[in-house]
Amino acid sequence: MAAISASMVKELRELTGLGMMECKKALTETGGDMKAAEDLLRIKSGAKANKAAGRIAAEGVISAYLATNAQTGALVEVNCETDFVAKNEDFINFAKDIAKLVAEKKLTDIAILSETVLSGGETVEATRKALVMKLGENISIRRCAHHTTEGQLASYLHGTKIGVMIDYQGGDETLGKDLAMHIAASKPVCVSKDQVSAEVLEHERQIFAAQAAESGKPANIIEKMVDGRITKYLAEVTLLGQPFVKDAEQTVEKLLKKKSATVNSFTLFVVGEGIEKKAENFAEEVKAQMGQAK
């Protein structure tokens, strides 16, 4: 069985929002298997699916570009090592140039993007390397998303850490901006429930079934409980099912019906989403250096 380290307990706490001792016990029971420990805690505590996707685990910025006709746009994430560089004007302008390039050239592949020439005459990669030399930090273009629509696009940046681009039809410019802000705040996974994969639904159903079984109620009641929780889960992770942030009395779906509008798709980027920072242990680093010096 893998040794249960403090960093493992910390990671599980961040994933579940539960107490240190609960997390340590779950890791011990599952032999250090993080995913199994998370599932175990969800079953025992009734906790929701993890919110780790919203954690900022690396520095950098999200940049957006929207053409004047609001039918072509792009989002990009550019990473660096420190928040100091993330606030540097040259770094921010580099990210803006990349977003514009992705939109104008309809790029989706980072490798192709890197070899594409910017307006200044240098390739993206050459410009990136020059910026690395100037700022003294590793800089990388992590991901990009290009949008083209016959409807209209709207974008929203929450500072430089969260960015949204939404493709919608009907309504007006204000509706598009409101929807983009809603996505930034509520972080839906997809537009509608039919876009949630069967595998994800089955996993959630198993967790809910195990939670309901703890109640000791009859099988037919448990089945109804699970169905109810699946319905609630779908409302939480889909844009259409979520209560609208500006009016919790109505869902986004009802808002769209009132406005005779539809949402085709959206992109949501959060800086560092899914990236785990290396945890530096100064004491261990010093010990290692002392050992090497002998």
Summary of the structure (lengths in Angstrom):
residues: 294
radius of gyration: 22.6
end to end distance: 32.7
largest distance: 74.3
contacts: 895
relative contact order: 0.13
helix: 49%
strand: 21%
